[in-house]
Amino acid sequence: MTTEDKNTTEPEGTADSGEVAQTNVDLQYAGASQVVAQQGEATVALFGDIHRSAVSGVGVLRDPLRVREALSALYGVVGSDFRYKPKDRTAYVAYLRLKQQASTQTVWQAQQAYFTWVARNDPSAWLLLDPIITVHPDQVLFEVFSKDEGVYAKLGIHSEAFEFEGDRRYGTTNIDFSSSLYDGIQQMRSYRKTRLSIGQQAVAVKTDTVGEVLEKKIQVPDGWLRGFLQVQSSAMLPTDHFELSPMDVYNALRHLRLHADKKGKPRGLRVELVPGEPARLVLEPWEEVITSTTAAYKGKQAKVVRVWGRRRLALVRRLLPFVDKVDVYVVGSGLPSFWVFRGAGFDLTLGLTGFMASNWSQALSFDLLLPRSASSTDDLEKIVAHLADHWTGSSATIGKATGVTGAALTAALQLGCQHGRLMFDIAHDLYRLRPVVDVPIDLARLEYRSDRERVAWDLVARKGAVKVESENRIHGTGLEITGKVDVSEDKREYRPQILIDDEARIKKAECTCTFFRKNGLKQGPCAHLVALMLLYRRQEAEKHTGKKARKTVTLETRTYSQRKGDGEHVFQVTLNRSRVKVRWGLRGKDMRVQNMVFNTVDDARDAFFARVDDLERKGYLDATTG
């Protein structure tokens, strides 16, 4: 066997063999959650998991319609899947074959045959993990995560929205949330007294299903659980905040509903933030500008941020008439954004991840922002012990009570969110005690998405093992990155190459390793492609956070824009060692190009940053995609 065939950087394991690592979740309920009508009243009976803590509470809803629409939006999120589905007749042919085989079967036998086929051929169809519900003194909270890892949702129903009856038991559990419950929720009316009942026995409600234990055994992919924890913890990252009115969101959704996306054209939502001016939403590729009708942006730095997943905002379209204000928190271009829809007695937070299960490029750039060290474990235990008695608290009150302050406090809180023990409620700037599951999570399995990703992080950690050899900006196509990965175990150098389009997606990826030659991207990227992407994202982050001195930069592209009467003027400045290229013109139009060649890299660098500084002085917004 040759050294090439050994390829020791691709370890064997479930992730590389095509199997998906999964976490088994066993849920048991004393009955099926449902809406029960009794003597002119209605009760939304939510059964909690009998294996978890006995969380309970009963209260009459002051405004059933708001709760109806909010719970409907939540159900829409948990079942949503916006991944691209190409036309494929395989399922239809299988359906015809299954129909022929079931022609002589009873209805029950045909149903069982169908369920067996779906479980074997489409496991993701079963992935509807019941919501996590948390009863706290100030709110009743529901949390869900979509099937495609694209949306995190948290619904908080405030205590003032209830007339509570009896005592409450605070804590966290899962609740049964089926399609039949959703159908029952649609029958809620404003003129009918409606009670919300939460508990293992659905307190004060007698239903036909009481006494019949409902069991659910769900196999949740580790990537799904990992994404849920990471997206929730990302709410702690530094964000830019601006306000919108419900009508602003409606106008954006209306335009998206009336105009289909154009193939090959940008599909992002561009946010232009200028201090002292209302935020502007720009819908690509039509360049439709929606100016906020509420308060001006209060940030200190002008910038342009691009976010993805704009069509997912349609999940809350039914709720918009009950919304008073929308607060938006953006982490950065291509990174999660959080949309808080506030109304009387409730708030619904949507976290749009910026990536889906299949978008490994954006997922990696997101991972770089989150901590991987377990050094804050002791501090985390102090915080958990404090919240066990108080349930919620701001970072200031938690730090004062536990003695953990500064960077140590931030690290411990974010670690708690990543481990699923805490949650950060961005809508109220509070931390809450909320264990995702009732047993410790196997963090070693969730640390990396695959064995290849684990190897990639190890390669990046080795000094000089991974290098970015060149960056070639191809106008109208994207950025081509060529790297070199030196693997001492293989005694070889690999040459990965990645083409990233203007939507920050991987358009093309190649590598000289054996794994890629055998599989391409059918089983995901090889370790060398992942390592190159990690290093590139890290270098980009260092450039824009000032961690890397200007004098060391040799490859960089900056984009700036400014909106004027005739449209949006765009400047793109590229430094490629001793060369500087400048493109400028109106967005969407043909752009002028200027190429400059200098005798030394230092001269080119000075010219590059001189042009950048001049654009910033003239008030151009930094629109560089992160």
C-alpha positions, 0 to 999 in steps of 0.5 A, spaced: 500 500 500 502 506 498 502 512 502 497 516 498 492 510 499 493 510 506 491 517 507 491 517 514 488 524 515 481 521 513 480 517 519 474 511 519 468 513 522 460 513 522 461 520 519 466 518 513 462 512 512 456 516 510 452 514 516 449 520 520 451 520 528 444 521 532 442 522 539 436 518 541 431 522 544 425 518 548 419 522 550 413 519 554 406 523 555 400 521 559 396 523 553 396 527 547 396 534 547 389 537 544 384 542 545 378 540 549 371 543 549 367 543 556 361 547 557 362 553 553 370 553 554 376 551 551 382 548 554 389 547 551 392 541 554 399 541 553 402 534 556 409 534 559 414 529 558 413 524 564 421 523 565 422 530 566 421 535 572 414 536 573 413 543 570 406 545 571 401 551 570 394 553 569 391 560 566 386 563 563 388 567 556 386 574 556 387 574 548 386 567 545 387 570 538 394 572 539 396 566 542 393 562 537 397 566 531 403 565 535 403 558 536 401 557 529 407 560 527 411 556 532 408 550 528 410 552 522 417 553 524 418 546 527 416 543 520 419 548 515 424 545 510 427 550 505 432 546 502 433 546 495 429 539 492 431 538 485 425 534 481 426 527 482 421 521 479 424 516 484 419 517 490 413 517 485 416 511 482 416 508 489 409 510 490 406 507 484 410 500 486 408 501 493 400 503 491 400 496 487 403 492 492 398 495 497 392 494 493 390 487 496 392 490 503 387 493 509 387 500 510 391 499 517 396 494 513 397 499 507 399 505 513 404 500 516 407 499 509 408 506 508 410 508 515 416 503 514 418 505 507 418 513 509 422 511 515 427 507 511 427 512 505 426 519 508 428 519 516 428 526 516 420 526 515 420 524 522 424 529 525 419 533 528 422 534 535 417 536 540 418 544 543 422 545 549 417 549 554 420 553 560 415 555 565 419 561 569 416 567 573 415 572 568 414 568 562 412 561 559 417 560 553 417 555 547 423 553 543 423 550 536 428 549 531 427 547 524 428 541 520 433 544 515 437 548 521 435 554 518 431 557 523 431 558 531 424 560 534 423 562 541 416 564 543 415 567 550 408 568 553 408 574 558 405 572 565 401 578 564 397 575 558 394 569 563 390 569 569 393 564 573 389 559 577 393 555 583 401 555 584 406 554 578 412 549 578 417 552 574 422 548 570 423 545 563 420 539 559 418 537 552 410 538 550 407 533 545 405 538 539 402 534 533 398 536 527 392 534 531 394 539 536 395 544 531 388 543 528 385 544 535 389 551 536 385 553 529 379 553 533 381 558 538 376 564 538 376 571 542 369 570 544 370 563 548 374 563 554 380 559 553 385 556 558 392 554 557 394 548 562 401 545 562 403 539 566 404 531 566 397 530 567 394 536 563 392 539 570 384 540 571 383 537 564 379 530 563 381 527 556 379 521 552 387 520 552 388 520 559 391 514 562 394 512 555 401 513 555 404 516 548 411 514 547 415 517 542 422 515 540 426 520 535 433 519 532 435 526 532 442 527 528 447 530 532 448 536 527 441 538 528 442 538 535 449 541 535 446 547 530 440 548 535 445 549 541 450 553 537 445 558 534 441 559 540 448 561 544 450 566 538 445 571 540 450 572 545 455 575 540 456 582 539 450 585 534 448 591 531 441 593 533 435 597 529 428 597 529 422 596 524 415 597 524 410 591 522 409 594 515 416 594 513 416 587 514 410 586 510 412 590 505 418 586 504 414 579 504 409 582 499 415 584 494 418 577 495 411 574 494 409 577 488 416 576 485 420 570 484 427 569 485 431 569 479 436 564 477 443 565 478 442 572 481 443 574 488 438 572 493 440 576 500 437 581 504 442 587 504 441 592 510 444 599 510 445 602 517 447 609 517 448 612 524 442 617 525 438 615 519 433 609 519 435 603 517 434 601 509 432 594 507 434 592 500 431 586 496 436 583 491 436 582 485 431 587 484 434 593 488 428 594 492 429 599 498 424 599 504 426 604 509 424 603 516 418 608 518 421 607 526 427 610 530 433 611 527 439 607 527 443 608 534 450 605 532 456 608 531 459 605 525 456 606 518 456 599 515 452 594 510 450 587 512 447 582 508 443 576 511 440 570 508 433 566 509 429 572 508 423 568 505 423 564 512 420 571 515 414 569 511 413 564 517 410 569 521 406 573 516 399 571 520 402 574 526 404 581 523 397 584 525 398 583 532 405 585 532 407 592 535 414 593 533 420 589 530 427 589 533 432 586 529 439 584 531 445 582 526 451 579 528 454 580 521 454 578 513 452 571 512 451 570 520 445 569 524 440 575 525 435 575 530 428 578 529 424 579 535 416 581 534 413 584 540 406 584 541 401 585 547 403 580 552 408 576 547 414 576 543 417 571 538 424 571 536 426 568 530 433 566 529 435 566 521 442 562 521 445 564 515 446 557 513 443 550 512 444 543 514 448 543 507 452 549 507 458 547 510 462 553 508 457 558 512 457 553 518 464 553 518 465 561 519 460 561 524 464 556 528 470 560 528 466 565 533 464 560 538 468 558 544 471 551 544 475 551 550 472 547 557 476 552 561 470 555 564 466 549 567 467 551 574 465 558 573 459 555 569 457 550 575 457 557 580 452 560 575 447 554 574 447 553 582 445 561 582 440 560 577 437 554 580 434 558 585 433 565 581 431 562 574 433 568 570 438 574 571 442 579 567 449 578 566 450 583 571 446 580 577 449 573 575 456 576 576 455 580 582 452 573 585 457 568 583 463 573 583 465 571 576 466 577 572 469 580 565 471 575 560 470 569 565 463 570 566 462 571 558 466 565 556 462 561 562 455 563 560 456 562 552 459 555 554 453 554 558 448 556 552 453 551 547 452 545 552 444 546 552 444 548 560 442 555 559 439 560 554 440 567 552 433 571 551 435 576 547 428 579 547 429 581 554 437 581 555 436 575 560 439 568 561 435 563 563 436 556 566 433 551 561 436 544 560 435 542 553 435 534 555 434 531 562 441 527 561 448 530 560 449 531 552 455 527 549 459 534 548 465 530 544 460 528 539 457 535 538 464 538 538 465 537 530 460 535 525 465 529 522 471 526 523 474 530 517 472 536 520 476 534 527 482 533 522 481 540 519 481 543 526 488 539 528 491 541 521 489 549 522 492 548 529 499 546 526 504 552 525 505 552 517 501 546 515 495 550 512 497 556 507 493 560 502 497 561 496 493 565 492 486 569 492 483 570 485 477 575 484 473 573 478 468 578 476 461 576 475 463 569 478 466 569 485 473 569 489 477 563 487 482 561 493 488 556 492 491 553 498 497 548 500 496 543 506 502 539 508 500 533 512 506 530 515 503 523 516 502 522 509 509 525 507 505 529 502 502 536 500 495 537 498 492 543 493 485 544 495 482 549 491 475 553 492 471 558 488 466 562 493 460 566 489 457 572 491 452 569 495 458 566 500 456 559 497 461 554 495 460 554 487 466 549 486 471 545 490 477 541 488 483 537 492 488 532 490 487 528 495 485 520 494 478 522 498 476 527 494 478 523 487 474 517 490 468 521 492 468 528 490 463 532 494 458 526 495 460 525 502 462 532 504 468 536 503 475 532 505 479 535 511 484 539 506 478 543 503 475 544 510 482 546 513 483 551 507 476 554 509 477 555 516 484 558 515 481 563 510 475 565 514 480 566 520 484 571 516 478 574 514 476 575 521 483 578 523 483 583 518 476 586 519 477 586 527 484 589 527 487 583 530 492 583 524 496 589 522 496 592 516 503 591 514 502 584 514 496 584 509 498 581 502 491 579 499 485 582 501 478 585 497 474 591 500 467 593 498 464 599 499 457 602 497 453 609 497 446 610 495 445 617 491 440 619 487 441 615 481 442 609 485 447 605 489 455 606 487 459 601 489 467 601 489 471 594 490 478 594 491 483 588 491 490 587 493 493 581 490 501 582 492 504 587 488 497 589 484 491 593 486 485 592 482 479 597 482 472 596 480 467 602 480 460 603 478 452 603 479 450 596 482 447 591 477 451 595 471 457 594 467 463 597 472 469 600 470 476 597 472 483 600 473 489 595 474 495 598 477 502 594 478 507 596 483 514 595 484 514 592 491 508 589 495 509 595 500 507 600 495 501 596 493 499 595 500 500 603 501 496 604 495 490 599 497 489 602 504 490 609 501 484 608 497 480 604 502 481 610 507 479 615 502 472 612 501 471 611 508 472 619 509 467 620 503 462 616 507 462 610 503 459 604 507 463 598 508 459 592 504 465 587 504 461 580 505 464 577 512 
